[in-house]
Amino acid sequence: MKKLLGIIFLTLMIFNPAKSGNWGEGELKLSDNIVEYFLQYLKGKGDKRPSKFYITEDGRAAQYWYCGSGSCADEGHIKQAKECSLTVGRKCIPFARKRTIKWKNGINPGKGKISQISSKLDLNGLKAKLTELGFYGNTTTTKKIEKKETKKVEKKKEKKVVKKYSLEGKRSLALSWDGYSDLIAGTVEFSEADYKGILNLALPNNDGTCEGSYSLQADGKGTWQISCTNNMGAAGTLKWIKDGGVTGIGRDHNDKKVKFTVSKQS
């Protein structure tokens, strides 16, 4: 079984995930970014077929596995969840097996045709299906959960505005990538309004360009990911320093080390 990894940065909220059983339970909302990433998983790639899809308890990272054209050995939730948790730095929970969403939220039963997602769906079709199952849009499973969600979001917004990271703008980025002898230069755009930003950089030797994003938590730590036009990509963790500087580390799809720094506030 070959593992494909991607860290997706998003504004996704999970509440009351159940601890019992192998699959996640409770209220779960997917952002536009995670929906696009889930569609990528559902479509497969060549002779590779979807195997399992995991998300973190705080909803800020996702990881999935593909099977090859032959038989697909099931490594089990414990091993894969542990690998996911070690990679993203937070606990991972199984969300889907093959093209069936196993997560139970009061609407989705986790089995049968209603929980199966067709690989023929486009992005709009997938959003409609997820809305029907309560994983996208404003659909809620109970009024009690909806009330808790609203309260928690308002509290987080107040904390961001009053206490930390009232920064926004554009700064230079320097990135080192095993396999490239030259330092790679780029830019990072950031905004305190939603704790996320956009990464843009050009690879040396006319190898293409890379785009990506990052997402921060309230303590200044976060995650990042980039995808490049030459089919390369990388993901990892970062830390936002008080003066505005950023340091990040991670690995690419071939397990090569990637590091970067962003210039400090002038």
N, C-alpha and C positions, 0 to 999 in steps of 0.2 A: 504494500500500500504506500503510495507516495503522498506526502503531506504538502499541501499548498497553503501558504500563510499570507494573511493580509490583515493589517490593523486599520480599522476604519474609525474615523473620528466623527463624532456625531453628538447630537443632543437627544439622547434616548433615555427614558426614565423607566426603571423597573421597581415595582413595589410588591411587598409581601411574597417573594418567591418561596415556595414550599421547600422544605429540606428533605421531605420523604420521597422515596422512589428515585429512579434513575433520570427522569426528565423534569424540566423546570415546570413550575406551576405559579399562577398568580398574574397580576396585571403586568402587561408588557407592551410598550409602544416603540415601534421602529421609526427612526428618522429616514429622510430621503436617502442619505448615504448608505445606511445599512440595508435598505430595500434594494438599492442598486447592487450592493455586494452579494446579497442573497440571490438575486437574479443571476449573477455571474456563476455562483455555485450551482444553481439549478440547471443552467445550460450545459454544464460540463465542458470539456475541451478535448476535441479529437476522440480518441477511444477511451478517455477517462470519464467515469461516471460518478455522480455525487454519492458520498458515503455518509458523512456526519457534519453537522454545523453546530458550533458552540458560540455562546456569548457570555460576557462577564456579568456579575451581579449588578455592577453599577452601569452597565449598558454602554461602555465607552470603547469596547474592543470586541472583535470577532475573529474566529479562526475556523477553517473547514478542512476536511480531508476528501480526497478523491480515490476511487478504485481504478485499477487498470482494466484492460480488456479481458483478462483471465478471471479466475476466482478471486474474491475479495475477502481476505481474512479480517475478521472483526477483532480489533485490538482491545475493545471494551471501553466503557466510559471512564473508568478510573485512570488508566494509563493516558488516554488522550486528553482528558480534563487536566491531568497533572502537567502534561507538556504545554497545554494552552496557558495554564496558570503561571508556569515558570517563564513563558515567553512574554506575556503581557504584564506580569506582576500583580495579578489579581485573580480571584477565584473564577473559574469558567463553569458554565452549566450547559448541558446538551439541549439544543433547541429543535433540531430536525434530524431524521434518519432518512437517507436517500431523498425522495421528494415528498415526504410526509412530515408535516409539522407535528411534533409530539408534545410540544409545550401546551399544557392545559390552562386556560384562563377563564373558564366559566362559559365560554362560547365554543371554543375549539375542543372537540372531544379527544383529540390526539390519535385518532384511528379512523379507518373507513374513507370513503371517497371524499367526504367533505373536508378532510384534513390533507388530501393529496393536492399537490401543485403541479400543473402541467408545464413541461419544459417549453411548450409552444407559446406560452404567454409572453407578451411584450411588457415593458415597464409599466404602462398604464393598466394593463390587465392584471399584473401582479399586485399593484396597489389596490385595485378594486377587490381582489380576492382576500388580501390581508385585512382590508377594511371590514369585509364580511365576517372574517374570523376574529375581529377585535384587536388586531395587532398594528393597525395603522389608522391615522386620522383621529377623529374625536370620539370614536366608539369606546364605551366603557362597559365593563361587565357588571358592576354594581355602583349605586350612588355613593356607597360608603368609600369605595376605592377612589372614586372621582374626587371626593372631598379631600382625602388625604393627599392626592396628587397635587391639587391646586395649592394646598397649604405649603407643601414642601417646595414647589417651584418658586412661590413668592418669597419664601425665606431665603433661598439661595440667591435670587436676584438682588435682594436687599444687601446681602453680605458682599456681593461682588462690587456693587456701586459704592458702598460706604467705606469698605476696608482695604481692598486690594486691587492692583492692576488697572489703574485708570490710565492706560497707555494705548495708543493706536498710531499707526503709521507704516513706514516701510524702511527696512534696514538691509544691509549687506549680509550675506551668508557665505561661510567658507566650509567646505566639506571634503573630508578625506575618505577614500573608498579603496579597500584592498583590491589590487589589480590595476589601479591607476597611479602612475608615479606623480602626476601633477595634482595640485590642489584645485578643487572644483569650486568656482565662484557662482553665486546666485543671489536671490533676494527672498525676503520673508515679509509678508504683510500680516499685520496683527490688529486685533481690536478687543478692547476690554468689555465690549457690550455682551459678547456671548462666549468669551474664553476660547475662541478658536481662530485659526489663521490659515493662510495659503502659502505654500512653498513653491518656488519656481527656480530652476537652474538648468544650465546647459552643460552637457558632458564634453570633455575634451576629445580631440581627434575626430570631430564631426560625428560622434556616436549617437547624437540625438539630444533630446531635451527631456526633463523630468518635471512632473507636477505632483503636488501632494498637499497634505494638510496636517494640522496638529490640533490637539484639544487639551486644555488644562483643567486640573482640579483646583479647588480652593486653596490648597497648600502650596501651589506653584509647581507641582509635579504634573506630568502629563505623558501623552503618547503621540507618535508621529508616524507618517507613512508617505512614501513616494512611489509613483509608477512612471516608467520611462518608455519612450517611443521605440527603444530597441528591445522591448519585452523584459527588461530588468526591473527590479523593484526592491524596496527595502522598508523596514519598519523597526521601531524601537521606542525608547523612553527618552524624556527630556526634563530639564529643570529650568524654570524661569527665575533668574536672580533678581534681587530687589532693585538693582540699578537698571534693569531692563535687558541685561545680557542673557543669553540662552546657551546651554550646553546640551548636546544630544548624543546618544549612542544607540547602536542597533546592529542588525544583520540583514544581508540581502537574501534572495531566494536560494543562493548557493552557499549560504552560511559564511559569507565573507563579511569582515567587520566594516562598519560605517560609523564615522564620527563627524560632528559638525559643531560649529559655534556661530552665534549671531552677535553682531556688534552691540556694544553697550549703549545705553542712552547718552547722547552727547550733551 
